[in-house]
Amino acid sequence: MTLLASGPNGTSASQPNLGAAAKVGAWLFVLWGVLHVWVGYEGIHQYLSNGTPGQWNMMIGGSKALRSTFLQATDATTLFAQGQLLLNFCIDVGGYGVLGLAVAWLILNRASWPAYFIGVFIIGIADLTFLFAMVTSGVIELNAGTVGGPVIWFLAIIMTPYGMPSLRNNSNR
């Protein structure tokens, strides 16, 4: 069978038969991924242009870590260690963004249930840990940007299954 062979309902065999809900869910994963890649980029930008203080100003602002009362480190060793930790955090967030883009691509192009479950569990662990450990604890400012990621993720995981092919008939994916 070639990739150009027609599948059921005249669709191309290489294109999955996705419903609208799965397409919307996959595009929500794209949005989630782009936003998180931006966090990685901005963290690197702050690291290179403003150093550790710029990174902290990007991160904090919650009710228990106000920018106005936060004391920046002044010694080189602490600044270096904090800067590297914050850089690592931002790059990890950007990496999760790339994972979100891969999940979206696999859903859109392969109707991949394993990709969907990676989106549910792996991205879910990352996003919910951020929400509960950083935002609700008061370290990071509670605003549309910080809760937007978990909300987008939640909408993506709720919508996507309704447009996916049956999981029972999906043994090859």
C-alpha positions as CSV (number, residue, x, y, z in Angstrom):
1,M,0.0,0.0,0.0
2,T,1.3,3.4,-0.8
3,L,1.0,6.5,1.2
4,L,-1.2,8.0,-1.5
5,A,-3.7,5.2,-1.4
6,S,-7.3,6.2,-0.5
7,G,-8.6,5.2,2.9
8,P,-12.2,5.0,4.1
9,N,-14.5,7.8,3.0
10,G,-12.0,8.8,0.3
11,T,-9.4,10.2,2.7
12,S,-5.7,9.8,2.1
13,A,-4.4,6.8,4.0
14,S,-1.5,8.9,5.3
15,Q,-3.9,11.4,7.0
16,P,-5.7,10.4,10.1
17,N,-9.4,10.8,10.3
18,L,-9.5,13.3,13.1
19,G,-12.7,15.0,14.3
20,A,-12.9,18.7,15.0
21,A,-12.4,18.3,18.8
22,A,-9.1,16.5,18.3
23,K,-7.9,19.2,15.9
24,V,-8.9,21.9,18.3
25,G,-7.2,20.0,21.2
26,A,-4.0,19.6,19.1
27,W,-3.9,23.3,18.3
28,L,-4.3,24.0,22.0
29,F,-1.2,21.9,22.6
30,V,0.5,24.0,19.9
31,L,-0.5,27.2,21.7
32,W,0.7,25.7,25.0
33,G,4.0,24.7,23.4
34,V,4.6,28.1,21.9
35,L,3.9,29.9,25.1
36,H,6.4,27.6,27.0
37,V,9.1,27.9,24.3
38,W,8.7,31.6,24.8
39,V,9.4,31.2,28.5
40,G,12.6,29.4,27.7
41,Y,13.6,32.0,25.3
42,E,12.8,34.9,27.7
43,G,14.7,33.1,30.5
44,I,17.8,32.8,28.2
45,H,17.4,36.5,27.2
46,Q,17.2,37.6,30.8
47,Y,20.2,35.5,31.7
48,L,22.3,37.0,28.9
49,S,21.1,40.6,29.2
50,N,20.3,41.2,32.9
51,G,21.9,38.3,34.7
52,T,20.4,36.7,37.8
53,P,18.4,39.8,38.9
54,G,16.7,39.9,35.5
55,Q,15.8,36.2,35.8
56,W,14.4,36.7,39.4
57,N,12.3,39.7,38.2
58,M,10.9,37.5,35.5
59,M,10.0,34.7,37.9
60,I,8.8,36.2,41.2
61,G,6.0,38.6,42.0
62,G,3.6,36.3,43.9
63,S,2.0,37.2,47.2
64,K,4.9,35.7,49.2
65,A,7.8,36.8,46.9
66,L,7.0,40.4,46.1
67,R,9.5,42.1,43.8
68,S,9.6,45.1,46.1
69,T,10.7,43.1,49.1
70,F,12.8,40.4,47.4
71,L,16.5,40.7,48.3
72,Q,18.8,40.0,45.4
73,A,22.0,38.2,46.2
74,T,25.2,40.3,46.1
75,D,28.0,37.7,46.3
76,A,29.3,36.2,43.1
77,T,28.9,32.6,44.2
78,T,25.2,32.9,45.1
79,L,24.4,34.9,42.0
80,F,26.2,32.3,39.8
81,A,24.4,29.4,41.4
82,Q,21.0,31.1,41.3
83,G,21.5,32.2,37.7
84,Q,22.4,28.6,36.6
85,L,19.4,27.1,38.5
86,L,17.0,29.7,37.0
87,L,18.5,29.2,33.5
88,N,18.0,25.5,33.8
89,F,14.4,26.0,34.9
90,C,13.7,28.2,31.9
91,I,15.3,25.8,29.5
92,D,13.4,22.9,31.0
93,V,10.1,24.9,30.5
94,G,11.1,25.6,26.9
95,G,11.8,21.9,26.5
96,Y,8.4,21.0,27.7
97,G,7.1,23.5,25.1
98,V,8.9,21.6,22.4
99,L,7.3,18.4,23.8
100,G,3.9,20.1,23.5
101,L,4.6,20.9,19.9
102,A,5.6,17.3,19.2
103,V,2.5,16.0,20.9
104,A,0.3,18.3,18.8
105,W,2.1,17.2,15.6
106,L,1.7,13.5,16.4
107,I,-2.0,14.0,17.1
108,L,-2.6,16.1,14.0
109,N,-0.6,13.8,11.6
110,R,-0.8,10.4,13.2
111,A,-3.9,10.5,15.5
112,S,-1.5,9.2,18.1
113,W,-3.0,8.0,21.4
114,P,0.5,7.5,22.9
115,A,1.2,11.2,22.1
116,Y,-2.1,12.2,23.7
117,F,-1.2,10.3,26.9
118,I,2.2,11.9,27.0
119,G,0.4,15.2,26.8
120,V,-1.9,14.2,29.7
121,F,0.7,12.7,32.0
122,I,4.2,14.3,31.3
123,I,3.0,17.8,30.4
124,G,0.4,17.5,33.2
125,I,3.0,16.7,35.8
126,A,5.1,19.7,34.6
127,D,2.2,22.2,34.5
128,L,0.4,21.1,37.6
129,T,3.7,21.1,39.6
130,F,4.3,24.6,38.4
131,L,0.8,25.7,39.3
132,F,0.8,24.2,42.8
133,A,4.5,24.6,43.8
134,M,5.1,28.0,42.3
135,V,1.9,29.9,41.7
136,T,-0.5,28.9,44.4
137,S,2.3,28.9,47.0
138,G,2.8,32.6,46.2
139,V,6.3,32.5,44.6
140,I,5.2,33.4,41.1
141,E,2.6,36.1,40.4
142,L,-1.0,34.8,39.9
143,N,-2.2,36.3,36.6
144,A,-3.6,35.2,33.3
145,G,-0.2,34.3,32.0
146,T,0.7,32.0,34.9
147,V,-2.7,30.2,35.0
148,G,-3.2,30.3,31.2
149,G,-0.8,27.4,30.6
150,P,-2.6,25.0,32.9
151,V,-6.0,26.1,31.6
152,I,-4.9,25.6,28.0
153,W,-3.5,22.2,28.9
154,F,-6.7,21.2,30.7
155,L,-8.8,22.2,27.7
156,A,-6.5,20.3,25.3
157,I,-6.7,17.1,27.3
158,I,-10.5,17.3,27.7
159,M,-11.3,18.1,24.1
160,T,-8.8,15.9,22.2
161,P,-10.2,12.4,22.9
162,Y,-13.6,13.4,21.5
163,G,-12.2,13.8,18.0
164,M,-9.7,10.9,18.1
165,P,-10.2,7.5,16.4
166,S,-11.4,4.8,18.7
167,L,-8.7,3.7,21.1
168,R,-9.8,0.0,20.7
169,N,-9.1,0.0,17.0
170,N,-5.8,1.8,17.2
171,S,-3.4,-1.1,17.9
172,N,-0.9,0.1,15.3
173,R,-0.3,3.5,16.9
